[in-house]
Amino acid sequence: AEIDFTNIGSLVLYGEYCFAESGLKEVHLPSNVSFGWSEELENNADGSYFFVSCKKLEKITADCESLPFALFWCCPNIKSAYLTRNVSEIGNVAFGINQDNSVMEELTVYGYTASATEEYCAKYGLKFIPVDSAEFNTITSTQSADATVGMPSAVTLSVAGFPESLKLES
């Protein structure tokens, strides 16, 4: 259901369709991952398609330098993509695009302004949330009182823009 290459030294993924149509729900691509592809594939009908048609895939995170052509093409249930500043190249239809070339309306992409991620989102009309904006980095909290009034038993912190929240309990 999940792939995380964090604890592997250096990894180069080769082989078109290597994770295609799998039951993956989440994919994390850290900085140690690269892909055996070239720009020539952009004009080739065979492309790279490493995670193509993963129908259960909901979340991707990437810290690797490049995301090749059609990496997550036709993965219709991706709801969120988190890309760091390290992602400097994104190939055509790498993610967020359906088989009929329509945009995945439910997808929210989190990244940095003036980055390859922002450019990619603008090119394809994907919803982009800049993580380096003041609005995004606003922290709000809610407190719930225990038996002693004024002493919170739990504090929930959420960062604007992120769908997840952090709950701290005493």
GIRA-V647681 format. One line per field, one symbol per residue. phi: phi as a letter, one per 30 degrees, with the letter a starting at -180 (. if undefined). burial: # if it has 16 or more other C-alpha atoms within 10 Angstrom, else .. Layout:
phi = ???
burial = ???
This chain:
phi = .bbbcedcebbcdbjdidcdhdddcbbccdddcbbdbbdddeccddhchecdhddcdcbbbbbddbcdehecdicdcdcbbcbddddcbbdehdaibdediddddddcccacdhbdddddddeciddccddccdddddccbbbbdcdcdjcddbbccbcejddcbcccbd
burial = ...............##.####.############.#....#....#########################################.##########....##..#######.####.##..#.######.......................#.####..........
